[in-house]
Amino acid sequence: MSKYFILDELHVYRQQLLLRLEQIPAGYESALRTAVEADIHPQMLTLNWSLHQHLAHVRDAEKILFLPAIQRILDEEKPRLAEFDHKEWMATHYQAEELFENILQEIAILHRRFTQTLDDMAANGWGRPGRHPRLGLRTLQWWVERCLAHAEEHLTQIKELI
C-alpha cells in the first residue's frame, strides 16, 4: 500500500471529523424542536440532566477545555493543558435562566472556530502533542476526536431523554 494512499485516507478521516463537528449544533437544535413538539419542557427532563444542562455543559467544556487545548497545542510546543472539573463548574456557573438560543448559537460559533482553525492545517499539525495533568500526552487529533465524541455522547443522551 502506498504511503500516499494512507495519507489520503487520513486526510479524508480528518475532514469527516470536522464535518461531523459542524453538524452537531443542528442535531442539538433538532432535539430541542422534538422536545418542544412532544410537549416536553426541555428544562424539566429527568435522568441526570435536563436538555438545557446538557447543552450548557457541552458549550462550557468546548469553551473552557477543548478549544483552548487545541489552540495551545497549535501555538506552543508540548503545552501543559488545564484540567476542567465539570461538576464544580456546573455547580458554580450553571445558569438555568440562560436562553436555549444563546447556548445553541455559542455552540455553533465554537464549532465553526474548531473547523476553521483545523480545516487548512498542515497534516503534521494533527500530531502535535499537549500534556494534560490526568490524561497525559495527547495529540491534537486526539483532542478533536474527544471533543466530537463528547458532543455526540451528549446528543445521544439528549435523544434518549425525549
C-alpha positions in Angstrom: 0.0 0.0 0.0 1.3 3.4 -0.9 2.1 6.0 1.8 0.1 8.5 -0.4 -3.0 6.3 -0.2 -2.7 6.2 3.6 -2.2 9.9 3.8 -5.2 10.4 1.6 -7.3 8.2 3.8 -6.1 10.1 6.9 -7.0 13.4 5.2 -10.5 12.1 4.4 -10.9 10.8 8.0 -9.9 14.2 9.4 -12.2 16.0 7.1 -15.0 13.7 8.2 -14.2 14.6 11.8 -14.6 18.3 11.0 -17.8 17.7 9.1 -19.3 15.8 12.0 -18.3 18.6 14.3 -20.0 21.1 12.1 -23.2 19.0 12.1 -23.5 18.7 15.9 -25.3 22.1 16.5 -28.0 21.1 14.1 -28.5 17.9 16.0 -29.0 19.8 19.2 -31.5 22.2 17.5 -33.4 19.2 16.2 -33.5 17.6 19.7 -34.8 20.8 21.2 -37.5 21.1 18.5 -38.5 17.4 19.1 -38.9 18.1 22.8 -41.0 21.1 22.3 -43.2 19.4 19.7 -43.6 16.4 22.1 -44.8 19.0 24.7 -41.8 18.1 27.0 -40.3 21.1 28.8 -36.6 20.8 27.9 -35.6 22.2 31.3 -37.6 19.6 33.2 -36.3 16.4 31.6 -35.0 13.8 34.1 -32.4 11.0 34.2 -29.4 13.0 35.3 -29.6 16.4 33.5 -32.1 18.4 31.5 -31.6 19.1 27.8 -30.6 22.7 28.9 -28.0 21.4 31.3 -26.5 19.1 28.6 -26.3 21.9 26.2 -24.7 24.3 28.7 -22.2 21.6 29.7 -21.2 20.8 26.1 -20.8 24.5 25.4 -18.7 25.1 28.6 -16.5 22.0 28.0 -15.8 23.2 24.5 -15.1 26.8 25.5 -13.0 26.0 28.6 -11.3 22.7 27.8 -11.4 21.6 24.2 -10.9 24.7 22.1 -8.3 26.2 24.4 -6.4 22.9 24.5 -6.4 22.7 20.7 -5.3 26.3 20.3 -2.5 25.9 22.8 -1.3 22.8 21.1 -1.2 24.7 17.8 0.5 27.7 19.4 3.0 26.1 21.8 5.5 23.2 21.9 4.0 20.5 24.1 2.0 22.8 26.3 0.8 21.8 29.8 -3.0 21.8 29.5 -5.5 22.8 32.1 -7.8 20.4 34.0 -11.6 21.1 33.8 -13.8 20.0 36.7 -17.2 19.9 35.0 -19.1 19.1 38.2 -17.6 22.0 40.1 -18.2 24.2 37.1 -21.8 23.2 36.7 -22.4 23.7 40.5 -21.0 27.2 40.5 -21.6 28.6 36.9 -24.7 26.9 35.5 -27.5 29.4 34.7 -30.9 27.8 34.3 -32.4 31.0 33.0 -29.9 31.3 30.1 -31.8 31.1 26.8 -31.5 28.0 24.7 -30.9 30.1 21.6 -27.9 31.7 23.2 -26.3 28.4 24.2 -27.0 26.9 20.7 -25.6 29.9 19.0 -22.5 29.8 21.1 -22.0 26.0 20.3 -22.4 26.7 16.6 -19.8 29.5 16.8 -17.3 27.3 18.7 -17.8 24.5 16.2 -17.1 27.0 13.3 -14.0 28.1 15.1 -12.8 24.5 15.5 -13.4 23.7 11.9 -11.9 27.0 10.6 -8.8 26.6 12.7 -8.3 23.0 11.6 -9.6 22.9 8.1 -6.5 24.2 6.3 -3.9 23.0 8.8 -1.0 21.0 7.5 -1.2 17.3 8.0 1.7 17.3 10.6 -0.2 19.7 12.8 -2.7 16.9 13.8 0.2 15.1 15.5 1.2 18.0 17.7 1.1 17.0 21.4 0.0 18.6 24.6 0.2 17.3 28.2 -2.9 17.1 30.3 -2.5 16.5 34.1 -4.8 13.5 34.2 -4.8 12.2 30.6 -1.1 12.5 29.8 0.4 13.4 26.5 -2.2 13.5 23.8 -2.2 14.7 20.2 -4.3 17.5 18.6 -6.1 14.8 16.7 -7.0 13.0 19.9 -8.4 16.3 21.3 -10.6 16.8 18.2 -11.8 13.2 18.4 -12.5 13.5 22.1 -14.4 16.8 21.6 -16.5 15.2 18.9 -17.1 12.0 21.0 -18.1 14.2 23.9 -20.6 16.2 21.8 -22.1 13.1 20.2 -22.3 11.4 23.6 -24.4 14.2 25.0 -26.5 14.4 21.8 -27.3 10.6 22.2 -28.2 11.2 25.9 -30.5 14.1 25.0 -32.3 12.0 22.3 -32.8 9.2 24.9 -34.5 11.7 27.2 -37.0 12.8 24.7 
